[in-house]
Amino acid sequence: MSPTTCPKCGRPVEAVPGEPANFCTRCGTPTTSDAVRERIVDLMLQGIRDDMRKAVERLEHDEPEKYGRLAAIIAGGSG
C-alpha cells in the first residue's frame, strides 16, 4: 500500500501499518477522498431536508392557521 499524501501540505501521511490514515500527522487535514466527502455532504443535506419536511408536517397538523399563512407567503400571497 502506498503512503497517502496530504491534500493540503502535500507531505506523505504517516500511519500505523494496516490502519487507515484519516488525518495528516503534520497539519491535521482530513485525508478522506472526494467521494467520501461528497457522500457525507449528501447525507447531511438529506437529514436537513427530512427534518424540514417533518417540521412542516408538524406545523400543518398542530397549527393549521400558521401553516396556512406560511403557505400563502411562500405562494406569493399575503399572510
N, C-alpha and C positions, 0 to 999 in steps of 0.2 A: 504494500500500500504506500503510495507516495504521500509526502507531507502536504498538509493543507496550507495554502497561502492566505494570509490575512487580506481581505478586500480593502482595508483602509491603509495599513502601513506597508503591505507587500512582503512582509517577512514570513518565513516558514513558521507555522504554528506548532509549538511543541506539545506533544500529547503522550499520555501513558500508552504504551503499546497495547493494542487491542481495544482501546477506548476511543470514542469519537471526540474530536476536538471541537467543542461548542463555542469557545471564545479564544481570541488571540491572547496569548500569555504575556504579551508586551503592552498592548494598548487597550485590551478588553473588548474589542469589537466582536460582535457575534459572527460566527463563520457559517451560518445557515445559508443554504443555497437560495437563489432567487425563487425557485419553485416552492420551496418550503415557506418563504416569507409571503409569497402571493397567496398560498393556501391559508396561512394564519390570518391575513387581512380579509380574505373571503369569509372565513368562519366568524370573525369579529363582526363584519358587516351583516352577515346573516343573523347573528344574535341580536344586533341592534334593530334590524327590521322586524324580527319576531317580537321583541319587546315593545316596539312602537305599535305593531298590529294588535297585540294583546291590550295595550293601554287604550287604544281607540275603541276596541270591542268593549272593554270595561266601562269607558265613558258612555258609549252608546246605550249600554244596558243600565248603568247606575244613575246616569244624569242625562236623560234624553234631551232636555232643554239646552244644556251646554253643548251637547253633541250637535244639535240642530244649528245652533249659532256658529259653531266652528265649521260645519259643513257649508253653511251659507257664505262665510268669509272665504273659504277655500274656493268655492264655486264663483266667487266674484260678486256676490250679492251683499247686502248689508246685514250685519249681525246684530 
